[in-house]
Amino acid sequence: MDADMSQTFSFDVRFAKRFVHILAVMRNGRTLSVISYLLFVTVLYETAAYNIGMITGSYYKALGNKDSHEFWTQTIKAVVLIVIIAMLKSTKEYISSTVYIEWRRSLTARLLVHYFRDRRYYDLNVSSERRKDNLDQRLTQDVDLFCKQLSLIIADLIVWPFLIAFYTYKTWVVIGYIGPLGCLIFFLCSTAINKGLISLVLHFVYLQQRAEGDYRFQHTRVRNEAESIAIQRGAAFELHKTRHLFHRLLAIQERLILRELGLKSSVYMFDYLGSIVSFIILSVPVFGGKYDNLFAADLSQLISQSTFMIMYLINCFTRLIDTATTFTAVGGTTHRIGEALEWLNVGGGGDRTLKPADSDDDFRHSTQLSHVNILEDSGDHFRPLSRSSDSKMYCQFTNVTIKVPDSDRVLISRLSFSANSQTRLLIAGESGTAKTSILRVLRGVWRETSGSVERYVPFDEPKMVLFLSQKPLLTTGSLLEQISYPLIPRLNGRQLDDHQVEQIKHYIDLLDLNSLLDRVGHELTRPVDWNWSVCLSPGEQQRLCFVRLFYHRPVLAVLDESTSAVSLAMERRVYEELQKLDIAYVSCGHRQSLEEYHRQVLRVTESQNMLDAAVNEYTIDEIMR
């Protein structure tokens, strides 16, 4: 059992801190104004409910005195109040839903900005040291459940203390101290019992949500890897794995519902007890002779109104108890979202470090083609070259040692090379000889253990440096979005100019991808609902990524096995176009044919020096023509 599974989550100081932290993150001016309106409507609703509760006593008096005029007066009053309270209740639920949307928008916006900043999405999903479970569920399903459940009870939680004070005063005036005292004792007894039961349930709510995420992720994995599983006949293994996760989920759910049985039994018992406690409390002054001077009709009215006030006071207490079940869901998601906020280092309140493009407006508006404005601050800093700019140096490795993250295994040591405007460097070697690891350090995804990596151009700008990874990276959306990635095509109804369209179509034709234009009706911005990574072959995916590269036309291209799925003829066409566009490039691959298009080869081989701590060594040679 891992650390997260063995931890116990309950309503404690840690919960309170995380809950307050989430509220601080969700806070914004619009949400506060909507909540204020919600509180106002709730107060009106409770006022109408009080007046309706008093009408029953008036009915008893009118019927006891056989006063038809008073009876119909109260009937008209009741009908008007019922119409008003129905409108107020529906308005209250509508505003609660609005609060839910605003909270989810605000919390999700903050989480996503920090999730995609400083490459935390990589560290938390890939890095073995920082990898966390089910981040996708925490950012989606857990946020949705937390905001929805909290929006349903937030107004009542704020108003109930005032309602309790009001009905305590009314009960004291009519019955005496025995009224509020009896209600308080009833509440304290029920709260003491339910508090312990809630803590037993909360931990298993957390575990259930985690197990749900693991089970859902397995199905997502099967969907994404369906072809590979089918080719390798892995159905039996995947079935075994899926069943194991499902049975683990059911085991946790069985333990959860067993604990919920005790909690719900206690909640329902105190709900029903509340209906008779009011009469028990009222019996004290009635049997004590306090109301002996009243006529029967007046006593009926008093009993009706007094029992209503006592029952409503108890109801205020029991509604607090009833929220226990709802709050267990809030409590479980509070811990999970709170952990995510801690992992992402999200502070409370307004984030002064966010640029305008990071604001919530990015979730609603789009205007033109532009780069996503999130700084990936993880070693990708660049500084202007201190020497003459004529050299056009792009990056330089000096005595760099590379280790596997979270490991003492040295992949390569004392690596030195540079890339400039004339670079055509091939990194070659057998599989597993740290070729891709060199590119990871160049990109800044991995850190160099020692030595220095200098970058003289901004590596986060696709118009300056563009990486094509070993596995082609395609996104959802239109064909233009595949080509403009990672820039965001914010067209908002505006058309690409003719030069841009012709440029894109030229590269599509160059790489024999005209069939893609046919599929989208020659409309680059046409929305599509298919998965590009599934409907295109590996070769088509790699060629489409090169359309992206030629469209951006960076000064330096870094290619990791980027032509491994295309023909030799297409490979020649790609590299000839790179040279024609005067794009410097660093390639990583094992094809012998690649040497023809490069000037230097950095060859990585398994180290033969037993005294060297690194498992690989390298040489840099000029390629002779």
C-alpha positions as CSV (number, residue, x, y, z in Angstrom):
1,M,0.0,0.0,0.0
2,D,1.5,3.4,-1.0
3,A,1.7,6.5,1.0
4,D,-1.5,8.0,-0.2
5,M,-3.5,4.9,0.4
6,S,-2.2,4.5,3.9
7,Q,-2.9,8.1,4.9
8,T,-6.1,8.9,6.8
9,F,-8.2,11.8,5.6
10,S,-10.8,13.4,8.0
11,F,-12.2,16.7,9.2
12,D,-9.1,18.0,10.9
13,V,-6.8,21.0,10.8
14,R,-5.4,19.8,7.5
15,F,-8.9,19.7,6.0
16,A,-9.7,23.2,7.3
17,K,-6.5,24.6,5.7
18,R,-7.1,23.0,2.4
19,F,-10.8,24.1,2.4
20,V,-9.9,27.7,3.1
21,H,-7.1,27.5,0.5
22,I,-9.6,26.4,-2.2
23,L,-12.1,29.1,-1.3
24,A,-9.3,31.7,-1.6
25,V,-8.4,30.4,-5.0
26,M,-12.1,30.5,-6.2
27,R,-12.6,34.0,-4.9
28,N,-13.3,36.8,-7.4
29,G,-15.5,39.8,-7.5
30,R,-18.3,38.3,-9.7
31,T,-18.6,35.2,-7.5
32,L,-18.9,37.4,-4.3
33,S,-21.6,39.5,-5.9
34,V,-23.6,36.4,-7.0
35,I,-23.3,34.9,-3.5
36,S,-24.5,38.2,-2.0
37,Y,-27.6,38.0,-4.2
38,L,-28.0,34.3,-3.2
39,L,-28.0,35.3,0.5
40,F,-30.5,38.0,-0.1
41,V,-32.9,35.6,-1.9
42,T,-32.4,33.0,0.9
43,V,-33.3,35.5,3.5
44,L,-36.5,36.4,1.6
45,Y,-37.2,32.7,1.2
46,E,-36.9,32.0,5.0
47,T,-39.1,35.1,5.8
48,A,-41.8,33.7,3.5
49,A,-41.4,30.2,5.1
50,Y,-41.8,31.7,8.6
51,N,-45.0,33.5,7.6
52,I,-46.4,30.3,6.0
53,G,-45.6,28.4,9.2
54,M,-47.6,30.9,11.2
55,I,-50.7,30.5,9.0
56,T,-51.5,27.0,10.2
57,G,-52.1,28.4,13.7
58,S,-54.3,31.1,12.3
59,Y,-56.3,28.4,10.5
60,Y,-56.8,26.5,13.8
61,K,-58.0,29.7,15.5
62,A,-60.4,30.7,12.6
63,L,-61.8,27.2,12.5
64,G,-62.1,27.0,16.3
65,N,-64.0,30.3,16.3
66,K,-65.9,29.4,13.2
67,D,-64.8,32.7,11.6
68,S,-65.3,32.3,7.8
69,H,-64.0,35.8,7.1
70,E,-60.7,35.2,8.9
71,F,-60.5,31.7,7.2
72,W,-60.7,33.1,3.7
73,T,-58.3,36.0,4.6
74,Q,-55.7,33.5,5.7
75,T,-56.4,31.3,2.6
76,I,-55.7,34.3,0.3
77,K,-52.6,35.2,2.3
78,A,-51.4,31.5,2.1
79,V,-51.8,31.3,-1.7
80,V,-49.9,34.5,-2.2
81,L,-47.1,33.3,0.1
82,I,-47.0,29.9,-1.6
83,V,-46.6,31.6,-5.1
84,I,-43.8,33.9,-3.7
85,I,-42.0,31.1,-1.9
86,A,-42.1,28.9,-5.1
87,M,-40.6,31.7,-7.1
88,L,-38.0,32.4,-4.4
89,K,-37.0,28.7,-4.1
90,S,-36.6,28.3,-7.9
91,T,-34.6,31.6,-8.0
92,K,-32.4,30.3,-5.2
93,E,-31.7,27.1,-7.0
94,Y,-30.9,29.0,-10.2
95,I,-28.5,31.3,-8.4
96,S,-26.9,28.3,-6.7
97,S,-26.2,26.8,-10.2
98,T,-24.7,30.2,-11.3
99,V,-22.4,30.1,-8.2
100,Y,-21.4,26.6,-9.2
101,I,-20.5,27.6,-12.7
102,E,-18.6,30.7,-11.5
103,W,-16.7,28.7,-8.9
104,R,-15.8,25.9,-11.4
105,R,-14.7,28.5,-14.0
106,S,-12.5,30.3,-11.5
107,L,-11.0,27.2,-9.9
108,T,-10.4,25.4,-13.2
109,A,-8.8,28.5,-14.7
110,R,-6.3,28.8,-11.9
111,L,-5.5,25.1,-11.8
112,L,-5.0,24.9,-15.6
113,V,-2.7,27.9,-15.7
114,H,-0.5,26.5,-13.0
115,Y,-0.7,22.9,-14.4
116,F,0.7,24.0,-17.8
117,R,3.3,26.4,-16.3
118,D,6.9,25.4,-15.7
119,R,6.2,22.0,-17.3
120,R,4.5,20.8,-14.2
121,Y,2.2,18.8,-16.4
122,Y,5.3,16.8,-17.4
123,D,6.7,16.5,-13.9
124,L,3.5,15.4,-12.3
125,N,2.6,12.9,-15.0
126,V,5.9,11.6,-16.1
127,S,8.7,12.3,-13.6
128,S,9.0,9.3,-11.3
129,E,9.8,11.4,-8.3
130,R,6.8,13.8,-8.6
131,R,4.3,11.6,-10.5
132,K,0.9,11.9,-9.0
133,D,-2.2,9.7,-9.4
134,N,-5.2,10.7,-11.5
135,L,-4.5,14.4,-12.0
136,D,-7.0,14.4,-14.8
137,Q,-9.8,13.4,-12.4
138,R,-8.7,16.0,-9.8
139,L,-8.8,18.7,-12.4
140,T,-12.1,17.7,-13.9
141,Q,-14.5,15.4,-12.0
142,D,-13.3,16.4,-8.5
143,V,-13.5,20.1,-9.2
144,D,-17.0,19.6,-10.7
145,L,-18.3,17.6,-7.7
146,F,-16.7,20.0,-5.1
147,C,-18.2,23.2,-6.7
148,K,-21.6,21.6,-7.3
149,Q,-22.1,20.2,-3.8
150,L,-20.7,23.3,-2.1
151,S,-23.0,25.6,-4.2
152,L,-26.0,23.7,-2.9
153,I,-25.3,24.3,0.8
154,I,-23.2,27.5,0.9
155,A,-26.2,29.9,1.4
156,D,-27.8,27.7,4.1
157,L,-24.4,27.4,5.9
158,I,-24.2,31.2,6.0
159,V,-27.8,31.9,6.9
160,W,-28.4,29.1,9.4
161,P,-26.6,30.8,12.3
162,F,-29.0,33.8,12.0
163,L,-32.0,31.5,11.6
164,I,-31.0,29.6,14.7
165,A,-30.7,32.9,16.6
166,F,-34.1,34.1,15.4
167,Y,-36.0,31.0,16.2
168,T,-34.2,30.6,19.5
169,Y,-35.4,34.1,20.5
170,K,-39.0,33.3,19.3
171,T,-39.1,30.0,21.1
172,W,-37.7,31.6,24.3
173,V,-40.4,34.3,24.2
174,V,-43.3,31.8,23.8
175,I,-42.2,28.8,25.8
176,G,-39.3,29.9,27.9
177,Y,-35.8,28.7,28.3
178,I,-36.9,25.0,28.1
179,G,-37.6,25.5,24.3
180,P,-34.1,26.5,23.0
181,L,-32.4,24.4,25.7
182,G,-34.2,21.2,24.7
183,C,-33.4,21.9,21.0
184,L,-29.7,22.5,21.8
185,I,-29.4,19.3,23.8
186,F,-31.0,17.4,21.0
187,F,-28.6,19.0,18.5
188,L,-25.4,18.4,20.6
189,C,-26.3,14.7,21.0
190,S,-26.9,14.2,17.3
191,T,-23.8,16.1,16.3
192,A,-21.5,14.2,18.7
193,I,-22.7,10.9,17.3
194,N,-22.6,12.0,13.6
195,K,-19.2,13.6,13.9
196,G,-17.5,10.3,14.6
197,L,-19.5,8.5,11.9
198,I,-18.6,11.2,9.3
199,S,-14.9,10.8,9.9
200,L,-15.2,7.1,9.3
201,V,-16.9,7.7,6.0
202,L,-14.7,10.6,4.7
203,H,-11.5,8.5,4.3
204,F,-13.3,5.9,2.2
205,V,-14.8,8.6,0.0
206,Y,-11.3,9.8,-0.8
207,L,-10.2,6.2,-1.5
208,Q,-13.2,5.5,-3.7
209,Q,-12.6,8.6,-5.8
210,R,-9.0,7.6,-6.3
211,A,-10.0,4.0,-7.3
212,E,-12.6,5.4,-9.7
213,G,-9.9,7.4,-11.4
214,D,-7.6,4.4,-11.7
215,Y,-10.4,2.3,-13.2
216,R,-11.4,5.1,-15.6
217,F,-7.8,5.6,-16.6
218,Q,-7.5,1.9,-17.5
219,H,-10.4,2.2,-19.9
220,T,-8.9,5.4,-21.4
221,R,-5.6,3.5,-21.9
222,V,-7.3,0.6,-23.6
223,R,-9.1,3.1,-25.9
224,N,-5.8,4.9,-26.8
225,E,-3.8,1.7,-27.3
226,A,-6.5,-0.5,-28.8
227,E,-4.6,-1.2,-32.0
228,S,-1.4,-2.1,-30.2
229,I,-3.3,-4.3,-27.8
230,A,-5.1,-6.1,-30.7
231,I,-1.8,-6.6,-32.7
232,Q,0.0,-8.0,-29.6
233,R,-3.1,-10.0,-28.5
234,G,-3.1,-8.4,-25.1
235,A,-6.9,-8.7,-24.5
236,A,-6.5,-11.4,-21.8
237,F,-4.0,-9.3,-19.8
238,E,-6.0,-6.1,-20.2
239,L,-9.1,-7.9,-19.1
240,H,-7.3,-9.2,-16.0
241,K,-6.0,-5.7,-15.2
242,T,-9.4,-4.1,-15.7
243,R,-11.1,-6.7,-13.6
244,H,-8.5,-6.2,-10.8
245,L,-9.0,-2.4,-10.7
246,F,-12.8,-2.9,-10.9
247,H,-12.8,-5.4,-8.0
248,R,-10.6,-3.1,-6.0
249,L,-13.0,-0.3,-6.6
250,L,-16.0,-2.5,-5.6
251,A,-14.2,-3.6,-2.4
252,I,-13.7,0.0,-1.4
253,Q,-17.3,0.9,-2.2
254,E,-18.5,-2.0,-0.1
255,R,-16.6,-0.8,2.9
256,L,-17.8,2.8,2.1
257,I,-21.5,1.9,2.0
258,L,-21.1,-0.2,5.2
259,R,-19.9,2.9,7.0
260,E,-22.5,5.0,5.3
261,L,-25.2,2.7,6.7
262,G,-24.3,3.8,10.2
263,L,-24.2,7.5,9.2
264,K,-27.4,7.5,7.3
265,S,-29.2,5.5,10.1
266,S,-28.1,8.1,12.6
267,V,-29.1,11.0,10.3
268,Y,-32.6,9.6,9.5
269,M,-33.2,8.7,13.2
270,F,-32.5,12.2,14.4
271,D,-34.6,13.6,11.5
272,Y,-37.7,11.6,12.7
273,L,-36.9,12.2,16.4
274,G,-37.1,16.0,15.6
275,S,-40.8,15.6,14.7
276,I,-41.7,14.5,18.2
277,V,-39.1,16.4,20.3
278,S,-41.1,19.6,19.6
279,F,-44.2,18.1,21.3
280,I,-42.1,16.7,24.2
281,I,-40.6,20.2,24.8
282,L,-44.0,21.9,24.5
283,S,-45.6,19.5,26.9
284,V,-43.6,20.9,29.8
285,P,-45.3,24.4,29.9
286,V,-48.7,22.9,28.8
287,F,-48.8,20.3,31.6
288,G,-47.3,22.8,33.9
289,G,-50.3,25.1,33.6
290,K,-48.7,28.0,31.9
291,Y,-51.5,28.3,29.3
292,D,-54.5,27.4,31.4
293,N,-56.0,30.9,30.9
294,L,-56.3,30.5,27.2
295,F,-59.5,29.5,25.3
296,A,-59.3,26.3,23.3
297,A,-59.0,28.1,19.9
298,D,-56.3,30.3,21.2
299,L,-54.5,27.4,22.7
300,S,-54.7,25.5,19.4
301,Q,-53.2,28.5,17.6
302,L,-50.4,28.8,20.2
303,I,-49.6,25.0,20.1
304,S,-49.5,25.1,16.3
305,Q,-47.2,28.2,16.1
306,S,-45.0,27.0,19.0
307,T,-44.5,23.5,17.5
308,F,-43.7,25.1,14.2
309,M,-41.0,27.3,15.8
310,I,-39.6,24.5,17.8
311,M,-39.7,22.1,14.8
312,Y,-38.1,24.8,12.6
313,L,-35.4,25.4,15.2
314,I,-34.7,21.7,15.3
315,N,-34.9,21.6,11.5
316,C,-32.2,24.2,11.4
317,F,-30.1,21.9,13.5
318,T,-31.0,18.8,11.7
319,R,-30.4,20.4,8.3
320,L,-26.9,21.0,9.5
321,I,-26.7,17.3,10.3
322,D,-28.3,16.4,7.0
323,T,-25.5,18.2,5.2
324,A,-23.1,15.6,6.8
325,T,-23.7,13.2,3.9
326,T,-23.2,16.0,1.3
327,F,-20.2,17.3,3.1
328,T,-18.5,14.0,3.0
329,A,-18.3,14.3,-0.8
330,V,-17.1,17.8,-0.4
331,G,-14.6,16.6,2.2
332,G,-13.1,13.9,0.0
333,T,-12.7,16.2,-3.0
334,T,-11.4,19.0,-0.7
335,H,-8.4,16.8,0.2
336,R,-7.8,15.7,-3.4
337,I,-8.1,19.2,-4.9
338,G,-6.1,20.6,-1.9
339,E,-3.3,18.2,-2.7
340,A,-3.4,19.2,-6.4
341,L,-3.1,22.9,-5.4
342,E,-0.2,22.1,-3.2
343,W,1.5,20.1,-5.9
344,L,1.0,23.0,-8.4
345,N,2.0,25.6,-5.9
346,V,-1.2,27.6,-6.4
347,G,-1.5,30.5,-4.0
348,G,-4.8,31.9,-2.7
349,G,-6.3,35.2,-3.9
350,G,-5.3,37.0,-7.1
351,D,-2.2,35.8,-8.8
352,R,-0.1,38.8,-9.6
353,T,2.3,36.8,-11.8
354,L,-0.3,35.9,-14.4
355,K,-0.2,37.8,-17.7
356,P,-3.4,39.0,-19.3
357,A,-3.5,35.9,-21.6
358,D,-3.6,33.7,-18.5
359,S,-6.8,35.3,-17.2
360,D,-10.2,33.7,-17.3
361,D,-10.9,35.6,-20.5
362,D,-8.9,33.0,-22.4
363,F,-11.6,30.5,-21.6
364,R,-14.2,32.7,-23.4
365,H,-12.6,34.8,-26.1
366,S,-10.2,34.4,-29.0
367,T,-9.0,36.9,-31.6
368,Q,-6.1,35.9,-33.7
369,L,-3.2,33.5,-34.2
370,S,-1.0,33.8,-31.1
371,H,1.2,31.9,-28.8
372,V,-0.2,30.6,-25.5
373,N,1.2,33.0,-23.0
374,I,2.4,30.7,-20.2
375,L,6.0,30.7,-19.2
376,E,7.6,27.3,-18.9
377,D,10.3,28.3,-16.4
378,S,12.3,25.1,-16.1
379,G,15.7,25.7,-17.4
380,D,14.7,27.1,-20.8
381,H,16.1,30.5,-20.1
382,F,18.1,32.1,-22.8
383,R,20.6,34.9,-22.7
384,P,21.9,37.1,-25.6
385,L,25.3,35.9,-26.8
386,S,28.1,37.9,-25.4
387,R,30.1,37.6,-28.6
388,S,29.4,39.0,-32.0
389,S,25.9,38.3,-33.3
390,D,27.3,37.3,-36.7
391,S,28.1,33.9,-35.3
392,K,24.4,33.1,-34.9
393,M,25.0,30.7,-32.1
394,Y,21.8,29.0,-30.9
395,C,22.9,26.7,-28.0
396,Q,26.0,25.2,-26.4
397,F,26.7,22.2,-24.2
398,T,29.9,22.4,-22.1
399,N,31.1,19.3,-20.2
400,V,27.5,18.2,-19.5
401,T,26.8,15.1,-17.5
402,I,23.4,13.5,-17.8
403,K,21.8,11.2,-15.2
404,V,18.4,9.5,-15.2
405,P,16.1,11.7,-13.0
406,D,15.8,10.4,-9.5
407,S,18.6,7.9,-10.1
408,D,22.4,7.7,-9.8
409,R,22.7,6.1,-13.2
410,V,25.0,8.3,-15.4
411,L,24.0,8.1,-19.0
412,I,26.8,10.2,-20.5
413,S,29.4,12.6,-19.1
414,R,31.5,15.5,-20.2
415,L,29.4,16.1,-23.3
416,S,30.3,19.2,-25.3
417,F,28.8,20.4,-28.6
418,S,27.1,23.5,-30.0
419,A,24.5,24.4,-32.6
420,N,24.6,27.5,-34.8
421,S,23.0,28.7,-38.0
422,Q,25.1,26.3,-40.1
423,T,24.5,23.2,-37.9
424,R,23.4,20.0,-39.4
425,L,24.2,17.6,-36.6
426,L,23.1,13.9,-36.4
427,I,23.0,12.2,-33.0
428,A,23.4,8.5,-33.8
429,G,23.6,5.3,-31.9
430,E,21.8,2.1,-30.9
431,S,18.6,2.2,-29.0
432,G,19.0,2.9,-25.3
433,T,22.2,4.9,-25.7
434,A,20.8,8.1,-24.4
435,K,20.2,9.9,-27.7
436,T,16.8,11.1,-26.8
437,S,18.1,12.0,-23.3
438,I,20.4,14.5,-24.9
439,L,17.5,16.2,-26.6
440,R,15.5,16.2,-23.3
441,V,18.3,18.2,-21.7
442,L,18.6,20.4,-24.7
443,R,14.9,21.2,-24.4
444,G,15.1,21.7,-20.6
445,V,12.7,18.8,-19.8
446,W,15.6,17.1,-17.9
447,R,18.3,19.0,-16.0
448,E,21.9,18.6,-16.6
449,T,23.7,17.0,-13.6
450,S,26.8,19.1,-14.1
451,G,28.3,21.3,-16.7
452,S,26.4,24.0,-18.5
453,V,23.8,24.3,-21.2
454,E,23.6,27.8,-22.7
455,R,20.7,28.8,-24.9
456,Y,21.1,32.0,-26.9
457,V,17.6,32.0,-28.5
458,P,14.2,31.5,-26.9
459,F,13.5,27.8,-27.1
460,D,9.8,28.3,-26.2
461,E,9.1,30.2,-29.4
462,P,8.2,27.9,-32.3
463,K,9.3,30.5,-34.8
464,M,12.8,30.2,-33.3
465,V,13.2,26.6,-32.2
466,L,10.8,23.7,-32.9
467,F,11.1,20.2,-31.6
468,L,9.5,17.2,-33.3
469,S,9.3,14.3,-30.8
470,Q,9.7,10.7,-31.6
471,K,6.0,10.1,-31.3
472,P,4.1,12.6,-33.5
473,L,2.1,15.0,-31.4
474,L,-1.3,15.8,-32.8
475,T,-4.1,17.6,-31.1
476,T,-7.9,17.8,-31.4
477,G,-9.6,20.2,-33.8
478,S,-9.2,21.5,-37.3
479,L,-6.4,20.8,-39.8
480,L,-5.1,24.3,-39.2
481,E,-4.7,23.6,-35.5
482,Q,-2.5,20.6,-36.3
483,I,-0.3,22.8,-38.4
484,S,-0.2,25.9,-36.2
485,Y,0.5,23.9,-33.0
486,P,1.7,25.0,-30.5
487,L,0.4,28.5,-31.5
488,I,-3.3,29.0,-30.9
489,P,-5.3,29.8,-34.0
490,R,-7.7,32.5,-32.7
491,L,-9.6,33.3,-35.8
492,N,-12.9,34.5,-34.5
493,G,-14.4,34.5,-38.0
494,R,-11.4,36.0,-39.7
495,Q,-9.9,34.2,-42.7
496,L,-6.2,33.4,-43.2
497,D,-4.7,35.6,-45.9
498,D,-4.1,34.2,-49.3
499,H,-0.3,33.9,-48.8
500,Q,-0.7,31.8,-45.6
501,V,-3.2,29.5,-47.3
502,E,-1.1,29.0,-50.4
503,Q,2.0,28.4,-48.2
504,I,0.2,25.7,-46.2
505,K,-1.3,24.0,-49.2
506,H,2.2,24.0,-50.9
507,Y,3.7,22.1,-48.0
508,I,0.7,19.7,-47.8
509,D,1.2,19.0,-51.5
510,L,5.0,18.7,-51.1
511,L,4.5,16.0,-48.5
512,D,1.8,14.1,-50.4
513,L,-1.0,14.9,-47.9
514,N,-3.6,16.3,-50.3
515,S,-6.0,13.6,-49.1
516,L,-6.2,15.5,-45.8
517,L,-7.4,18.6,-47.6
518,D,-10.1,16.5,-49.3
519,R,-11.3,15.1,-46.0
520,V,-11.9,18.6,-44.6
521,G,-13.3,20.0,-47.9
522,H,-10.3,22.1,-48.4
523,E,-11.3,24.2,-45.4
524,L,-8.3,24.4,-43.0
525,T,-10.4,25.8,-40.2
526,R,-13.2,23.3,-40.5
527,P,-14.0,21.7,-37.1
528,V,-13.7,17.9,-37.1
529,D,-14.7,15.3,-34.6
530,W,-12.3,12.6,-35.4
531,N,-9.0,11.7,-33.7
532,W,-6.1,12.6,-36.0
533,S,-3.8,10.3,-34.1
534,V,-6.1,7.3,-34.9
535,C,-7.2,8.1,-38.4
536,L,-3.7,8.8,-39.8
537,S,-1.0,6.3,-40.3
538,P,2.4,6.8,-38.5
539,G,3.9,8.1,-41.7
540,E,1.1,10.5,-42.4
541,Q,1.4,11.8,-38.8
542,Q,5.1,12.4,-39.2
543,R,4.6,14.2,-42.6
544,L,1.9,16.4,-41.1
545,C,4.3,17.4,-38.3
546,F,6.8,18.4,-41.0
547,V,4.1,20.6,-42.5
548,R,3.9,22.3,-39.1
549,L,7.7,22.7,-39.1
550,F,7.9,24.3,-42.5
551,Y,5.0,26.5,-41.7
552,H,6.7,27.9,-38.6
553,R,10.1,28.0,-40.3
554,P,12.2,28.1,-37.1
555,V,15.9,29.0,-37.1
556,L,16.6,25.6,-35.5
557,A,14.7,22.3,-35.8
558,V,15.3,19.4,-33.4
559,L,14.2,16.1,-34.8
560,D,13.9,12.9,-32.8
561,E,13.5,9.9,-35.1
562,S,11.1,12.2,-37.0
563,T,11.4,10.3,-40.4
564,S,11.4,6.8,-39.0
565,A,8.0,6.0,-40.5
566,V,8.4,7.7,-43.9
567,S,10.0,6.3,-47.1
568,L,13.6,7.1,-48.0
569,A,12.3,9.2,-50.9
570,M,10.1,11.3,-48.5
571,E,13.0,11.6,-46.1
572,R,15.1,13.1,-48.8
573,R,12.4,15.5,-49.8
574,V,12.0,16.6,-46.1
575,Y,15.7,17.3,-45.6
576,E,16.1,19.0,-48.9
577,E,13.3,21.4,-47.9
578,L,15.0,22.1,-44.6
579,Q,18.1,23.0,-46.4
580,K,16.2,25.1,-48.9
581,L,14.6,27.1,-46.1
582,D,18.0,27.5,-44.5
583,I,16.8,25.9,-41.2
584,A,19.6,24.6,-39.0
585,Y,18.8,21.2,-37.5
586,V,19.8,18.6,-35.0
587,S,18.6,15.1,-35.8
588,C,18.4,12.0,-33.7
589,G,18.1,8.6,-35.4
590,H,19.7,5.3,-36.3
591,R,19.0,5.2,-40.1
592,Q,22.2,5.0,-42.1
593,S,20.6,7.2,-44.8
594,L,20.4,10.2,-42.4
595,E,24.2,10.8,-42.6
596,E,23.8,12.1,-46.2
597,Y,21.9,15.2,-45.0
598,H,24.3,16.1,-42.1
599,R,27.7,17.6,-41.7
600,Q,28.6,16.1,-38.3
601,V,27.6,13.0,-36.4
602,L,27.6,12.8,-32.6
603,R,27.8,9.0,-32.2
604,V,26.8,7.6,-28.8
605,T,28.0,4.1,-28.0
606,E,28.2,1.9,-24.9
607,S,31.2,2.8,-22.8
608,Q,34.1,0.4,-22.9
609,N,36.0,2.2,-20.2
610,M,35.4,0.3,-16.9
611,L,36.7,3.4,-14.9
612,D,34.1,5.7,-16.5
613,A,31.0,6.1,-14.3
614,A,28.9,6.7,-17.4
615,V,27.3,3.8,-19.3
616,N,27.7,5.5,-22.7
617,E,30.4,7.5,-24.4
618,Y,30.4,9.7,-27.5
619,T,32.5,10.9,-30.4
620,I,31.9,13.8,-32.8
621,D,33.1,13.3,-36.4
622,E,32.8,15.3,-39.6
623,I,30.9,13.5,-42.3
624,M,33.0,13.3,-45.4
625,R,31.3,13.6,-48.7
